[in-house]
Amino acid sequence: MNLFATLISFTPSTGALTYSVDGVTQTSTLVSSTKPLRAALNRYLPTDPVRPIVTRWNTLIDSAKGQVTFDNLNPVSDILNTFNGITSELAANDAKVQIHLKLKPNSDIVASLRPISFIPTDPI
């Protein structure tokens, strides 16, 4: 299931990702197998405060060797440049995201996460 949402908060220690979909607050869980997906950077205005954060997100994906997942890809001392650190920053800035939940019945596990520049008015 795909959701288009505005991030509210992220708790790295538990993986709890809280977001709003059409004004309804929901919480799902990021796990080590959650796939961070590249954002379409060209859709962000140069003045968008989220753009530098999304640039770091894409750079982290590009620098990874092999399959990219939500595992901590950098040393813990470099928390700002991990997916956990960047996701926390995105949430602090009310970033928009596309969330794909696993298709198990009543699953709250996030299969993939992608920053987006806006929430489509008529998502498919």
MIVEX-137529 format. One record per residue: x, y, z of N, C-alpha, C in turn; residue in three letters. Coordinates in nm, 4 decimals, padded with zeros to 6 digits. Example, Ala and Ser with C-alpha at 12.3 -4.5 7.8 and 13.67 -1.06 7.14 Angstrom:
<sevos>
nx=01.3190&ny=-00.5690&nz=00.7800&cax=01.2300&cay=-00.4500&caz=00.7800&cx=01.3200&cy=-00.3300&cz=00.7800&r=ALA
nx=01.2850&ny=-00.2250&nz=00.7080&cax=01.3670&cay=-00.1060&caz=00.7140&cx=01.2900&cy=00.0030&cz=00.7870&r=SER
</sevos>
This chain:
<sevos>
nx=00.0841&ny=-00.1161&nz=00.0000&cax=00.0000&cay=00.0000&caz=00.0000&cx=00.0896&cy=00.1237&cz=00.0000&r=MET
nx=00.0633&ny=00.2167&nz=-00.0907&cax=00.1363&cay=00.3428&caz=-00.0967&cx=00.0603&cy=00.4515&cz=-00.0241&r=ASN
nx=00.1325&ny=00.5292&nz=00.0547&cax=00.0758&cay=00.6443&caz=00.1236&cx=00.1581&cy=00.7674&cz=00.0896&r=LEU
nx=00.0917&ny=00.8803&nz=00.0750&cax=00.1604&cay=01.0080&caz=00.0587&cx=00.1329&cy=01.0858&cz=00.1862&r=PHE
nx=00.2400&ny=01.1241&nz=00.2569&cax=00.2234&cay=01.1753&caz=00.3918&cx=00.3174&cy=01.2902&cz=00.4224&r=ALA
nx=00.2846&ny=01.3606&nz=00.5305&cax=00.3722&cay=01.4622&caz=00.5885&cx=00.4292&cy=01.4043&cz=00.7168&r=THR
nx=00.5624&ny=01.4031&nz=00.7271&cax=00.6255&cay=01.3484&caz=00.8473&cx=00.5981&cy=01.4378&cz=00.9673&r=LEU
nx=00.5776&ny=01.3744&nz=01.0807&cax=00.5576&cay=01.4468&caz=01.2070&cx=00.6759&cy=01.4226&cz=01.2996&r=ILE
nx=00.7137&ny=01.2951&nz=01.3163&cax=00.8276&cay=01.2647&caz=01.4033&cx=00.8856&cy=01.1286&cz=01.3679&r=SER
nx=01.0090&ny=01.1077&nz=01.4130&cax=01.0761&cay=00.9798&caz=01.3948&cx=01.1582&cy=00.9517&cz=01.5190&r=PHE
nx=01.1431&ny=00.8315&nz=01.5741&cax=01.2188&cay=00.7885&caz=01.6909&cx=01.3152&cy=00.6792&cz=01.6466&r=THR
nx=01.4444&ny=00.7142&nz=01.6243&cax=01.5399&cay=00.6159&caz=01.5734&cx=01.5556&cy=00.4924&cz=01.6611&r=PRO
nx=01.5453&ny=00.5075&nz=01.7928&cax=01.5683&cay=00.3934&caz=01.8817&cx=01.4632&cy=00.2837&cz=01.8662&r=SER
nx=01.3427&ny=00.3203&nz=01.8241&cax=01.2358&cay=00.2216&caz=01.8068&cx=01.1948&cy=00.2041&cz=01.6609&r=THR
nx=01.2354&ny=00.2971&nz=01.5758&cax=01.1957&cay=00.2936&caz=01.4356&cx=01.0565&cy=00.3485&cz=01.4115&r=GLY
nx=00.9937&ny=00.4078&nz=01.5138&cax=00.8570&cay=00.4600&caz=01.5003&cx=00.8558&cy=00.5866&cz=01.4156&r=ALA
nx=00.7833&ny=00.5815&nz=01.3056&cax=00.7692&cay=00.6930&caz=01.2131&cx=00.6237&cy=00.7399&cz=01.2205&r=LEU
nx=00.6041&ny=00.8630&nz=01.2662&cax=00.4701&cay=00.9180&caz=01.2790&cx=00.4497&cy=01.0194&cz=01.1674&r=THR
nx=00.3332&ny=01.0126&nz=01.1038&cax=00.3063&cay=01.0961&caz=00.9876&cx=00.1565&cy=01.1231&cz=00.9774&r=TYR
nx=00.1226&ny=01.2176&nz=00.8906&cax=-00.0160&cay=01.2546&caz=00.8685&cx=-00.0533&cy=01.2244&cz=00.7239&r=SER
nx=-00.1642&ny=01.1533&nz=00.7064&cax=-00.2199&cay=01.1245&caz=00.5743&cx=-00.3603&cy=01.1843&cz=00.5714&r=VAL
nx=-00.3794&ny=01.2852&nz=00.4888&cax=-00.5103&cay=01.3520&caz=00.4791&cx=-00.5617&cy=01.3956&cz=00.6161&r=ASP
nx=-00.4717&ny=01.4453&nz=00.7012&cax=-00.5104&cay=01.4954&caz=00.8323&cx=-00.5238&cy=01.3896&cz=00.9407&r=GLY
nx=-00.5018&ny=01.2636&nz=00.9075&cax=-00.5109&cay=01.1549&caz=01.0052&cx=-00.3698&cy=01.1115&cz=01.0436&r=VAL
nx=-00.3398&ny=01.1147&nz=01.1730&cax=-00.2080&cay=01.0763&caz=01.2219&cx=-00.1970&cy=00.9242&cz=01.2290&r=THR
nx=-00.0855&ny=00.8722&nz=01.1757&cax=-00.0591&cay=00.7293&caz=01.1768&cx=00.0853&cy=00.7068&cz=01.2190&r=GLN
nx=00.1144&ny=00.5869&nz=01.2658&cax=00.2509&cay=00.5492&caz=01.3007&cx=00.2820&cy=00.4134&cz=01.2394&r=THR
nx=00.3984&ny=00.4038&nz=01.1774&cax=00.4481&cay=00.2787&caz=01.1219&cx=00.5903&cy=00.2594&cz=01.1711&r=SER
nx=00.6489&ny=00.1449&nz=01.1389&cax=00.7806&cay=00.1129&caz=01.1895&cx=00.8805&cy=00.0927&cz=01.0770&r=THR
nx=00.9938&ny=00.1620&nz=01.0872&cax=01.1059&cay=00.1396&caz=00.9964&cx=01.1893&cy=00.0267&cz=01.0554&r=LEU
nx=01.2311&ny=-00.0660&nz=00.9706&cax=01.3139&cay=-00.1780&caz=01.0132&cx=01.4393&cy=-00.1812&cz=00.9268&r=VAL
nx=01.5325&ny=-00.2694&nz=00.9594&cax=01.6584&cay=-00.2721&caz=00.8851&cx=01.6390&cy=-00.3048&cz=00.7378&r=SER
nx=01.5311&ny=-00.3726&nz=00.7023&cax=01.5076&cay=-00.4055&caz=00.5611&cx=01.4307&cy=-00.2967&cz=00.4856&r=SER
nx=01.3903&ny=-00.1901&nz=00.5543&cax=01.3232&cay=-00.0787&caz=00.4858&cx=01.4186&cy=-00.0189&cz=00.3841&r=THR
nx=01.3694&ny=00.0009&nz=00.2628&cax=01.4535&cay=00.0537&caz=00.1552&cx=01.4342&cy=00.2034&cz=00.1394&r=LYS
nx=01.5411&ny=00.2812&nz=00.1573&cax=01.5335&cay=00.4231&caz=00.1255&cx=01.5448&cy=00.4378&cz=-00.0262&r=PRO
nx=01.4528&ny=00.5110&nz=-00.0861&cax=01.4526&cay=00.5300&caz=-00.2308&cx=01.4928&cy=00.6731&cz=-00.2660&r=LEU
nx=01.5606&ny=00.6875&nz=-00.3798&cax=01.6055&cay=00.8197&caz=-00.4254&cx=01.4885&cy=00.9146&cz=-00.4425&r=ARG
nx=01.5122&ny=01.0385&nz=-00.4075&cax=01.4140&cay=01.1450&caz=-00.4270&cx=01.4418&cy=01.2145&cz=-00.5601&r=ALA
nx=01.3374&ny=01.2669&nz=-00.6218&cax=01.3527&cay=01.3441&caz=-00.7456&cx=01.3920&cy=01.4867&cz=-00.7077&r=ALA
nx=01.5208&ny=01.5088&nz=-00.6941&cax=01.5728&cay=01.6371&caz=-00.6466&cx=01.5313&cy=01.7528&cz=-00.7368&r=LEU
nx=01.5169&ny=01.7276&nz=-00.8663&cax=01.4803&cay=01.8349&caz=-00.9589&cx=01.3382&cy=01.8871&cz=-00.9356&r=ASN
nx=01.2591&ny=01.8191&nz=-00.8552&cax=01.1232&cay=01.8660&caz=-00.8253&cx=01.1179&cy=01.9617&cz=-00.7059&r=ARG
nx=01.2307&ny=01.9775&nz=-00.6370&cax=01.2374&cay=02.0693&caz=-00.5235&cx=01.2846&cy=02.2059&cz=-00.5713&r=TYR
nx=01.2219&ny=02.3099&nz=-00.5226&cax=01.2683&cay=02.4452&caz=-00.5534&cx=01.4036&cy=02.4674&cz=-00.4869&r=LEU
nx=01.4907&ny=02.5477&nz=-00.5488&cax=01.6214&cay=02.5748&caz=-00.4876&cx=01.6101&cy=02.6359&cz=-00.3479&r=PRO
nx=01.5009&ny=02.7041&nz=-00.3199&cax=01.4827&cay=02.7696&caz=-00.1899&cx=01.4118&cy=02.6818&cz=-00.0870&r=THR
nx=01.3726&ny=02.5612&nz=-00.1259&cax=01.3021&cay=02.4716&caz=-00.0347&cx=01.3974&cy=02.4292&cz=00.0773&r=ASP
nx=01.3605&ny=02.4528&nz=00.2042&cax=01.4503&cay=02.4189&caz=00.3156&cx=01.4776&cy=02.2684&cz=00.3287&r=PRO
nx=01.3951&ny=02.1854&nz=00.2685&cax=01.4135&cay=02.0407&caz=00.2758&cx=01.5149&cy=01.9933&cz=00.1707&r=VAL
nx=01.5370&ny=02.0725&nz=00.0666&cax=01.6239&cay=02.0303&caz=-00.0437&cx=01.7642&cy=01.9868&cz=00.0015&r=ARG
nx=01.8343&ny=02.0613&nz=00.0887&cax=01.9678&cay=02.0153&caz=00.1318&cx=01.9631&cy=01.8821&cz=00.2067&r=PRO
nx=01.8569&ny=01.8579&nz=00.2803&cax=01.8434&cay=01.7322&caz=00.3534&cx=01.8218&cy=01.6180&cz=00.2540&r=ILE
nx=01.7370&ny=01.6424&nz=00.1546&cax=01.7094&cay=01.5416&caz=00.0522&cx=01.8352&cy=01.5152&cz=-00.0311&r=VAL
nx=01.9147&ny=01.6167&nz=-00.0535&cax=02.0415&cay=01.5992&caz=-00.1260&cx=02.1317&cy=01.5028&cz=-00.0500&r=THR
nx=02.1398&ny=01.5177&nz=00.0831&cax=02.2195&cay=01.4254&caz=00.1642&cx=02.1618&cy=01.2841&cz=00.1594&r=ARG
nx=02.0299&ny=01.2727&nz=00.1583&cax=01.9616&cay=01.1427&caz=00.1473&cx=02.0061&cy=01.0720&cz=00.0196&r=TRP
nx=01.9974&ny=01.1439&nz=-00.0943&cax=02.0372&cay=01.0854&caz=-00.2232&cx=02.1859&cy=01.0517&cz=-00.2258&r=ASN
nx=02.2689&ny=01.1373&nz=-00.1679&cax=02.4134&cay=01.1130&caz=-00.1647&cx=02.4445&cy=00.9864&cz=-00.0864&r=THR
nx=02.3747&ny=00.9651&nz=00.0240&cax=02.3961&cay=00.8444&caz=00.1047&cx=02.3574&cy=00.7195&cz=00.0251&r=LEU
nx=02.2491&ny=00.7274&nz=-00.0493&cax=02.2089&cay=00.6142&caz=-00.1346&cx=02.3154&cy=00.5898&cz=-00.2408&r=ILE
nx=02.3623&ny=00.6967&nz=-00.3044&cax=02.4625&cay=00.6838&caz=-00.4110&cx=02.5952&cy=00.6285&cz=-00.3602&r=ASP
nx=02.6290&ny=00.6582&nz=-00.2355&cax=02.7585&cay=00.6148&caz=-00.1823&cx=02.7574&cy=00.4704&cz=-00.1322&r=SER
nx=02.6390&ny=00.4145&nz=-00.1145&cax=02.6280&cay=00.2769&caz=-00.0649&cx=02.6659&cy=00.1789&cz=-00.1749&r=ALA
nx=02.7307&ny=00.0728&nz=-00.1342&cax=02.7650&cay=-00.0332&caz=-00.2282&cx=02.6652&cy=-00.1459&cz=-00.2095&r=LYS
nx=02.6073&ny=-00.1923&nz=-00.3183&cax=02.5103&cay=-00.3000&caz=-00.3090&cx=02.3723&cy=-00.2480&cz=-00.2769&r=GLY
nx=02.2873&ny=-00.3378&nz=-00.2285&cax=02.1493&cay=-00.3034&caz=-00.1982&cx=02.1437&cy=-00.2077&cz=-00.0796&r=GLN
nx=02.0664&ny=-00.1028&nz=-00.0924&cax=02.0543&cay=-00.0027&caz=00.0131&cx=01.9340&cy=-00.0366&cz=00.1002&r=VAL
nx=01.9559&ny=-00.0428&nz=00.2311&cax=01.8471&cay=-00.0623&caz=00.3267&cx=01.8632&cy=00.0415&cz=00.4370&r=THR
nx=01.7761&ny=00.0358&nz=00.5337&cax=01.7768&cay=00.1369&caz=00.6388&cx=01.8798&cy=00.1087&cz=00.7477&r=PHE
nx=01.9676&ny=00.0114&nz=00.7257&cax=02.0750&cay=-00.0131&caz=00.8215&cx=02.1607&cy=00.1112&cz=00.8365&r=ASP
nx=02.2261&ny=00.1227&nz=00.9486&cax=02.3178&cay=00.2327&caz=00.9723&cx=02.4409&cy=00.2125&cz=00.8839&r=ASN
nx=02.4533&ny=00.2912&nz=00.7781&cax=02.5614&cay=00.2720&caz=00.6817&cx=02.6888&cy=00.3472&cz=00.7193&r=LEU
nx=02.6820&ny=00.4331&nz=00.8185&cax=02.7981&cay=00.5113&caz=00.8608&cx=02.8266&cy=00.4842&cz=01.0081&r=ASN
nx=02.9457&ny=00.5191&nz=01.0534&cax=02.9737&cay=00.5030&caz=01.1966&cx=02.8746&cy=00.5826&cz=01.2810&r=PRO
nx=02.8471&ny=00.5341&nz=01.4008&cax=02.7512&cay=00.5999&caz=01.4898&cx=02.7915&cy=00.7447&cz=01.5176&r=VAL
nx=02.9192&ny=00.7754&nz=01.5169&cax=02.9637&cay=00.9123&caz=01.5433&cx=02.9184&cy=01.0089&cz=01.4341&r=SER
nx=02.8758&ny=00.9558&nz=01.3192&cax=02.8338&cay=01.0390&caz=01.2074&cx=02.6822&cy=01.0284&cz=01.1906&r=ASP
nx=02.6066&ny=01.0411&nz=01.3005&cax=02.4629&cay=01.0194&caz=01.3015&cx=02.3888&cy=01.1102&cz=01.2032&r=ILE
nx=02.4392&ny=01.2316&nz=01.1769&cax=02.3705&cay=01.3209&caz=01.0851&cx=02.3685&cy=01.2674&cz=00.9432&r=LEU
nx=02.4650&ny=01.1836&nz=00.9083&cax=02.4713&cay=01.1306&caz=00.7728&cx=02.4358&cy=00.9831&cz=00.7672&r=ASN
nx=02.3405&ny=00.9421&nz=00.8507&cax=02.2819&cay=00.8092&caz=00.8429&cx=02.1359&cy=00.8278&cz=00.8022&r=THR
nx=02.0721&ny=00.7225&nz=00.7559&cax=01.9309&cay=00.7348&caz=00.7219&cx=01.8484&cy=00.7699&cz=00.8450&r=PHE
nx=01.8876&ny=00.7192&nz=00.9618&cax=01.8166&cay=00.7570&caz=01.0851&cx=01.8274&cy=00.9067&cz=01.1106&r=ASN
nx=01.9477&ny=00.9603&nz=01.1010&cax=01.9686&cay=01.1030&caz=01.1248&cx=01.8968&cy=01.1895&cz=01.0227&r=GLY
nx=01.9051&ny=01.1515&nz=00.8972&cax=01.8416&cay=01.2297&caz=00.7908&cx=01.6896&cy=01.2215&cz=00.8021&r=ILE
nx=01.6355&ny=01.1044&nz=00.8351&cax=01.4907&cay=01.0907&caz=00.8523&cx=01.4425&cy=01.1769&cz=00.9683&r=THR
nx=01.5211&ny=01.1840&nz=01.0750&cax=01.4857&cay=01.2708&caz=01.1882&cx=01.4795&cy=01.4165&cz=01.1434&r=SER
nx=01.5764&ny=01.4571&nz=01.0616&cax=01.5758&cay=01.5947&caz=01.0096&cx=01.4571&cy=01.6195&cz=00.9180&r=GLU
nx=01.4255&ny=01.5231&nz=00.8338&cax=01.3091&cay=01.5379&caz=00.7456&cx=01.1826&cy=01.5563&cz=00.8289&r=LEU
nx=01.1669&ny=01.4764&nz=00.9338&cax=01.0491&cay=01.4883&caz=01.0201&cx=01.0452&cy=01.6236&cz=01.0903&r=ALA
nx=01.1605&ny=01.6709&nz=01.1352&cax=01.1665&cay=01.8004&caz=01.2035&cx=01.1280&cy=01.9154&cz=01.1105&r=ALA
nx=01.1378&ny=01.8926&nz=00.9802&cax=01.1055&cay=01.9964&caz=00.8812&cx=00.9740&cy=01.9681&cz=00.8085&r=ASN
nx=00.8899&ny=01.8805&nz=00.8642&cax=00.7589&cay=01.8485&caz=00.8063&cx=00.7676&cy=01.8091&cz=00.6594&r=ASP
nx=00.8666&ny=01.7293&nz=00.6261&cax=00.8872&cay=01.6867&caz=00.4876&cx=00.7742&cy=01.5958&cz=00.4415&r=ALA
nx=00.7530&ny=01.5966&nz=00.3124&cax=00.6557&cay=01.5084&caz=00.2486&cx=00.7278&cy=01.3812&cz=00.2060&r=LYS
nx=00.6599&ny=01.2669&nz=00.2179&cax=00.7201&cay=01.1389&caz=00.1805&cx=00.6173&cy=01.0480&cz=00.1149&r=VAL
nx=00.6703&ny=00.9534&nz=00.0394&cax=00.5902&cay=00.8432&caz=-00.0122&cx=00.6311&cy=00.7207&cz=00.0685&r=GLN
nx=00.5357&ny=00.6591&nz=00.1329&cax=00.5601&cay=00.5429&caz=00.2181&cx=00.4936&cy=00.4218&cz=00.1528&r=ILE
nx=00.5683&ny=00.3148&nz=00.1412&cax=00.5118&cay=00.1900&caz=00.0911&cx=00.5153&cy=00.0909&cz=00.2070&r=HIS
nx=00.3971&ny=00.0476&nz=00.2498&cax=00.3878&cay=-00.0486&caz=00.3595&cx=00.3899&cy=-00.1899&cz=00.3039&r=LEU
nx=00.4448&ny=-00.2835&nz=00.3825&cax=00.4437&cay=-00.4249&caz=00.3429&cx=00.2988&cy=-00.4704&cz=00.3278&r=LYS
nx=00.2773&ny=-00.5642&nz=00.2395&cax=00.1415&cay=-00.6036&caz=00.2047&cx=00.0799&cy=-00.7096&cz=00.2953&r=LEU
nx=00.1444&ny=-00.7424&nz=00.4043&cax=00.0841&cay=-00.8371&caz=00.4979&cx=-00.0410&cy=-00.7727&cz=00.5584&r=LYS
nx=-00.1417&ny=-00.8503&nz=00.5927&cax=-00.2621&cay=-00.7929&caz=00.6537&cx=-00.2281&cy=-00.7152&cz=00.7811&r=PRO
nx=-00.2805&ny=-00.5971&nz=00.7913&cax=-00.2628&cay=-00.5090&caz=00.9077&cx=-00.1170&cy=-00.4801&cz=00.9398&r=ASN
nx=-00.0321&ny=-00.4791&nz=00.8405&cax=00.1098&cay=-00.4526&caz=00.8640&cx=00.1344&cy=-00.3034&cz=00.8838&r=SER
nx=00.2220&ny=-00.2719&nz=00.9764&cax=00.2641&cay=-00.1330&caz=00.9946&cx=00.4132&cy=-00.1191&cz=00.9658&r=ASP
nx=00.4712&ny=-00.2183&nz=00.8972&cax=00.6133&cay=-00.2174&caz=00.8639&cx=00.6324&cy=-00.1438&cz=00.7315&r=ILE
nx=00.7252&ny=-00.0493&nz=00.7310&cax=00.7532&cay=00.0289&caz=00.6103&cx=00.8472&cy=-00.0505&cz=00.5205&r=VAL
nx=00.8036&ny=-00.0787&nz=00.3981&cax=00.8868&cay=-00.1500&caz=00.3011&cx=00.9849&cy=-00.0543&cz=00.2346&r=ALA
nx=00.9381&ny=00.0681&nz=00.2016&cax=01.0272&cay=00.1679&caz=00.1415&cx=00.9788&cy=00.3082&cz=00.1758&r=SER
nx=01.0727&ny=00.4009&nz=00.1660&cax=01.0469&cay=00.5404&caz=00.2018&cx=01.1184&cy=00.6299&cz=00.1025&r=LEU
nx=01.0460&ny=00.7307&nz=00.0492&cax=01.1046&cay=00.8231&caz=-00.0482&cx=01.0565&cy=00.9649&cz=-00.0161&r=ARG
nx=01.1499&ny=01.0580&nz=00.0020&cax=01.1082&cay=01.1981&caz=00.0149&cx=01.0481&cy=01.2468&cz=-00.1176&r=PRO
nx=00.9423&ny=01.3256&nz=-00.1079&cax=00.8805&cay=01.3857&caz=-00.2261&cx=00.8620&cy=01.5347&cz=-00.2006&r=ILE
nx=00.8527&ny=01.6117&nz=-00.3079&cax=00.8454&cay=01.7572&caz=-00.2925&cx=00.7043&cy=01.8066&cz=-00.2614&r=SER
nx=00.6034&ny=01.7283&nz=-00.2964&cax=00.4649&cay=01.7663&caz=-00.2680&cx=00.3790&cy=01.6405&cz=-00.2667&r=PHE
nx=00.2624&ny=01.6527&nz=-00.2050&cax=00.1681&cay=01.5412&caz=-00.2031&cx=00.0754&cy=01.5589&cz=-00.3227&r=ILE
nx=00.0690&ny=01.4579&nz=-00.4097&cax=-00.0169&cay=01.4701&caz=-00.5276&cx=-00.1637&cy=01.4872&cz=-00.4875&r=PRO
nx=-00.2364&ny=01.5660&nz=-00.5652&cax=-00.3779&cay=01.5890&caz=-00.5332&cx=-00.4637&cy=01.4673&cz=-00.5667&r=THR
nx=-00.4213&ny=01.3886&nz=-00.6644&cax=-00.4954&cay=01.2702&caz=-00.7039&cx=-00.4024&cy=01.1504&cz=-00.7127&r=ASP
nx=-00.3487&ny=01.1040&nz=-00.5988&cax=-00.2534&cay=00.9916&caz=-00.6061&cx=-00.3199&cy=00.8645&cz=-00.6567&r=PRO
nx=-00.2442&ny=00.7871&nz=-00.7286&cax=-00.2953&cay=00.6610&caz=-00.7841&cx=-00.2684&cy=00.5498&cz=-00.6858&r=ILE
</sevos>
